Amino acid sequence: MSSFDWHQKAREQWDEKAEFWNQSSKGMWENGSRKTIIPFIEKHMPKGRYIADLGCGDGFGSLKLYQAGYRVVGIDLSKEMIERAKKESEHNQLAFVEGDLTSLPFKNETFSGLMAVNSIEWTEKPLKALNEMHRVLKKDHLLCLGLLGPTAAPRSNSYQRLYESSVICNTMMPWEFEQLAKENGWEVIDSLGVYKQGVREELIKDLPSDLKQALTFMWLFMIRKL
């Protein structure tokens, strides 16, 4: 029986998805589920900060950060994604690096900000990835992390774990990540829910945080390194 090579399987899948992702990412960042992320970062991180976009995909989010006034480097496991990111941003002062979030190719406390959107779920060992984020971020500085919520979609890439099959997606709920962060050197300072159209603000405004999280398509955390 052959062993399961997580890195190879994950890299192959994201290489295959690169063209599809590239076709939809601009819409997500400008008008869709990711449109509130850059304003959320601007609310908390001063312009000019050096930010790593962890799991940058085709780099459109990195470009949005750069256009908002930040210095940016993007990192992704997929070689195809990185090549597309470099091509799309070749006229801007952006850098892109191929690499693994569980073993970041940066020195301790390199960055004054981090962004990781729907990427920690796609690591082999989420806690190891979170600890790497802690390592490369300066003390008292911030990580903006987006995690898919319960209403995002059935996780076809993680469902097979119920049949004891090896999978490349480590699905977790927002409240699970929040507890993980608090237990491993982070403080939650703000959060923001992204909801599907059927969830109206007047229906959720008075709900406690855990019930709001239960209805989200994505939950955004702003956490500070202690």
N, C-alpha and C positions, 0 to 999 in steps of 0.2 A: 504494500500500500504506500503510495507516494505521500510525502509530507506536504502540508499546506504552506506555501510561500506567500505570506500576506503582502509583502512589498511588491512582488511580481504581479499578483492578482489585482491589487489596487491600482498599480501603475498602468497595467493593461486596460483596465476598465475606464480610467479617466483619459487615457490616450484616445480610446475609441469614442468617448463622449465629447472630445474637445470641439469638434465642428458644431455639434448640436448646442453645446453650452455657449459657444461664441455667438451663435445666432440669437440667443435669448437673454444673455447677460445684460446687455445695454438696457433693454426694456425693464428688467428687474431693478436695476440701479436707479433708473431715471423715473419710472412710473409705477413700478410694481412693489414686490414685497421688501425690497432693499432700499427704497427711496428715503426712508427716515434715518438710515444709519449714519450718513455723513453729517446731517444736522445734529444728531445725538452726540457724535464725537466732537463737533464744533462747540457744543454746549459745555463740554468738560475739558477738552484739551486745547491749550493755546496754540495759535498758528506758529509754524516754524518747528514744531516738534518732529523728531526723527522717528517715524512709525514703520514697523514691519507689518505687512499684510500677509498673514499666515494662512496658507491655503488660498492663494490669490487667483487660482484658475487662469482665465485668459487676461487678467490684469485690469479689467475695466474698473473694478472698485479701487485699485491702486491709483489709476488715473484720476478718478473722482477725488481721492484724497489729495493728490498732487495739485489738482486744480483748485482745491479749497485752501491751499497754502501750506501744506505739509511737505517735508522731505520723506520719501517713501522708497522702500525696497520690498519687493514681493517674493514669496517663496512658495513652491508647489512641488508635489511629488511627481507630477506628470511632465515629462519632457515636451510632449506636444503642446500642453497648456503654456509652458514657459516660452516656447518658440512663438506661439501666437501672441502672447503678452508683449514680447520684445518687438514683434512686427507692428502691433497696433500702437505702441507707444514710442516708436523709434525717434520721433522728433521731440520728445520730452525728456527731462532729466530724471528718468526713472531707471532703477536697476531691478533685474529679476534673476533669481537663483533657483536652480533645481535642488530640492532637498526634502528631508523628512522632518515633520514637526516633532518627532520624538528624539531627534538628534540634530538640533539646529546648528548650522555652521557659523555661529556668531560667538563673540567673546561675552563674558559675563557683563551684565549691565550696559549693553550696547545701546539700547533704545530708550527713548523718552515717551514712548507710546506703542501700543500693539492693537491690531485689529485681527480677529479670527471669526469669520462668518461661515457657519455651517461646515466647519472643518474639523473640530475636535472629535465629532462623531465618526469621522473617516480616518481615524488613527488606530493603529493596532493596540496601543495602550494609552487610553485617554489621560490617566493620571500622570504618566510619564511625559506626555505632551504638555500638560498643564504645568508640571514642574520645570520643563524646559522654558516655557513662557516666563515663569517666575525668574529663572536664572538670567535670561537675556534682557530683562526689563530693569530699569533703575528703580531704586527704593522709593516708595511713595508715589510712583507713577501708575498709569492706568492702562488697563486692557479692556477693550470693547469686544465682547464675545457674543455672537449670535448662535442660538441653538434652536433647531427645528422643534416646534411644539407638537402636542398630541394630535392636532387637526391637520397637520401638514399633508400627510398621505400615508397609506400603508407602507411600511419599510420593507419593500421587496428584497432589498439587499441585506437585511438582517433577519427576516422572518425564518429563514431556513435553520437558524440556530436552535429553534424549537424541535427540530429533527436531529439535533446533535451534529449538524453540519458546520464546517468552518465558514465564517463570513467575514467580509471586510468592513462592515458598518456596525459600529458599536452604539446602537440607539440608546439614548438616555433622556429622561424627562427634565424639564427646567429645574424642578425642585431638587432633583438628584444632583445636578451640576452645582446648584447653589450650596448644597451641603458639602460637596466635595471641595469647592473653593474655600469655604470657611474653615475647613479642617486642614487646609494646606497652604496657609500663609497669605490669604486674600481677605479683603473686606468689600462687601457689596455696598456701593455708594448710590447707585441709581439703577433703574430698570425700565424697560419699555416693551409693551406688547404689540405685536403685529397680528392682525386678525383678518379672517376672511370677511367678505362683504356682508354676510348674514349676521355678524356680531356687531350690534350697534353700541355706541359709547354709552347711551343712557341705560343700557341693560347691564353694563359691567362696572360702571364707575364706582359703585359702593361695595363691590365684592372684595373679599380679602385676596391677598396676592396669590395664594395657591389656587383659588378658583379662577382667577384671571389667567394664570399660567395654563390651566387645564383647557382653556378655550383657544389658545393661541396657535397660529400658524408658525410663528417664530417669536422667541423671547430674547430680547437684547439685555445683556448685563453690562454694567460699567463697574469694574472691580479694581481695587487698589492694592498694589503689592505692599505688604506690611514689612 
